[in-house]
Amino acid sequence: MRMFLRTINPVSRTMLKTLSRRVSVQTTLCKQYSRSDQPDELLRYNPKDHKRQNNIHFYTMTGFLTLSVALQSRDETSDSDSLKALLKKAELMIQKRYSKKNIEKVYMEALHVAIELEDKSTVAHVQEKLANIAIEMGDYDSALKLLPNVIRNLLDIGFEENSLKVLEVSLKLATIYASTQKHELAINGYEWVIKQMKEYLNVEENYKDGRAFLGMALDSYGRYLFKLNKTKQALDVTKEAIAISMNLFGESDVRTLVLLNDIGAILTDCGEFDKAIETIKNAIERSKECDEIKHSDIAIFWVNLGSIYVRQNDAEEAKNAFRNAKKEAVLSKDRSLIVQIDHYISEQGS
């Protein structure tokens, strides 16, 4: 029975819930006029190569908009007002849960206007939104075309390569590589982001958002390594992440508890059952002090505990753990989780 860790999600915000609300690596951009848009360029770029001409790098999404290289001039004041109105409209559509396709159309119109105005900052913002929508729709190919150009445009408007904004985009790209089985690019991306952030924090050690971002990167990388069955590396990386979480958020915070569960799962795969049991029991006990944790999360803690007992051939303890898991799953109203737990209980016999 494979232990439960959270899915590697390109828009995961596990570590940054209460800090800067947009430090979730949700920045994106698009294809430039004259340079290749191959996604692996990100991992080899030289910032000096990008601090040059004033081209706005863009990527046109087929079916919505065709941008001409020679854009006709319009009244800039009118365009600026139109751009603000479009951005406001898109945000309201997001709040009212309009379809992603309709929101995307509005952002594409806004992108057209921003490019006409040669407003790189707004181009970056809009393209970021478009990439987020592509990811949410599972269109990773479009996101992989968008994201490397985010880096280029951010560098063009003055961001340093180790700035949090650039690293956010780089981490998002790494998680997409992880989700699309581009393993070498994913590993290189994760390690580059983590290295850059650690070096930055050596100078700015009191930068709270930076430490939280590092924790999020380590968390995501640890889950990815676990998925690749690199359990020893996954354990080391996840321990780094939980140390940051405990320091920033406390021992009973939901982020810390979920990381404890992850460590328990990894320890189990390492064959360290006693340590795994102790760790997951610790997470379950601390969850009583956490108002934000979901019943479905606690159910998974109990499932993982039960799966350890299964490996130890302790059917009675396993059944007790699975029954507790079902109680939490029922409270969560997660039907698929309830069905899965029922299956585990049935496997242990009556």
Secondary structure as GFF3:
##gff-version 3
##sequence-region A 1 350
A	DSSP	three_ten_helix	39	44	.	.	.	ID=ss1
A	DSSP	alpha_helix	47	50	.	.	.	ID=ss2
A	DSSP	alpha_helix	76	95	.	.	.	ID=ss3
A	DSSP	alpha_helix	100	116	.	.	.	ID=ss4
A	DSSP	alpha_helix	120	136	.	.	.	ID=ss5
A	DSSP	alpha_helix	140	156	.	.	.	ID=ss6
A	DSSP	alpha_helix	164	179	.	.	.	ID=ss7
A	DSSP	alpha_helix	183	203	.	.	.	ID=ss8
A	DSSP	alpha_helix	208	227	.	.	.	ID=ss9
A	DSSP	alpha_helix	231	249	.	.	.	ID=ss10
A	DSSP	alpha_helix	254	269	.	.	.	ID=ss11
A	DSSP	alpha_helix	273	286	.	.	.	ID=ss12
A	DSSP	three_ten_helix	287	289	.	.	.	ID=ss13
A	DSSP	alpha_helix	295	311	.	.	.	ID=ss14
A	DSSP	alpha_helix	315	332	.	.	.	ID=ss15
A	DSSP	alpha_helix	335	347	.	.	.	ID=ss16
###
